[in-house]
Amino acid sequence: VYIDYMKSFKDNLSDILESDLISEIEVGLGPCGKLRYPSYPASQGWLFPGIGEFQCYDKYLQAHLKAAAEKGGHPEWASEPKDAGTYNDTPDKTKFFCDNGRFQTEAGKFFLTWYSNALLEHGAGILDAANEIFQGYKVNLAAKVSGMHWWYKTESHAAEVTAGYYNLNGYRPIARMLSRHYGSLNFTCIEMRDSEQPAEAKSGPERLVQQVLSAAWREGVEVSCENALSRYYRTGYNQIIHNARANGITTPPSKLRISAMTYLRLSDELLKAENFKLFKAFVKKMHAGLDYNPDPEKYFNPRVPLKHSKPKMSIEEILDASEPLLEPFKFDAGDNEGITDADVIEETSLVDQIIKSIASILSWGK
């Protein structure tokens, strides 16, 4: 189905692809187009911040798990954890994810490694097919990774691992898998701050974003980002700028910056006068210090025809990317590099300023 759909896309849009109007093709690798398991489906009653459930019940994954357990010399490990809770549990309510839980045992580590490896193999297989189909066009292949920020500040990282992200190995193996296909990584929740999250969810979006972006950059993989929730205020925009330009906007342009940003979303709320002025200031800050370049051949990373994927890697070679598990790069953009009052004033038209001045005088006169 994946291959037929991609071939149909290429055949029906061949004239647009040949004209270089499409620069990137994001390949859907799972629910909502993301490389993950459907571990937290709202249709099954999941509510934030539930830990979700492992998704390996079909006969194919069961057979795959059985074969892996037998190959590893532990046929008794050929089943998913029975004590990992249900969709809306919290880690402390389960024997598997609680502090010092079974996720730390050899059997637990075996299962979590197998579960995340199966997801990597799934993604690699689909990207292999995409590369064959779109090879030669000036397009970049991209894959989206979910921002599973809740329970990030716990030992087990329960919400991440049920989705297929085994944080013991970090996110660098995903980036290494993408690098083989000259792919880029699309990540979300770039606007989120820890202080905005409910304390009981033990969320850590700030460090999660830095961990994922650093993993990709270390593997030479481009990163594009999007905000998970609509943001129309300064602190949200400044958080995006802080993550998008890791070394700041006043220093010479660094390689530690995202290659693209998808803003969610165009709406009546965004187009309100005050909100739109702030948005324009945000866009200017995102491009600060970067010269305008109308030639796509000379972009940050020039557009070139998609090459054949590099030779296949074994799962061991991919997992080697996590050794050692490194700290994220230092994101040292200063607070003074965000949007200031002066930036917003600059976006205010003369008429707006006159109206505000008159309103201020009238108010003072009262």
Secondary structure, DSSP 8 states (H G I E B T S, - for coil): -HHHHHHHHHHHTHHHHHTT---EEE---SGGGBSS---S-GGGT--TT--------SHHHHHHHHHHHHHTT-GGG-S--SSS--TT--GGGSTTTSTT-GGGSHHHHHHHHHHHHHHHHHHHHHHHHHHHHHTTSS-EEEEEE----TTTTSSS-HHHHHHT--TTS-SHHHHHHHHTTT-EEEE--TT--GGGS-GGGT--HHHHHHHHHHHHHHTT--EEEE-SS---SHHHHHHHHHHHBTT-SSSS--SSB-SEEE-----TTTTSHHHHHHHHHHHHHHTTT------GGGSSS-------------HHHHHGGGSS----------GGGS--HHHHHHTS-HHHHHHHHHHHHHHHH-
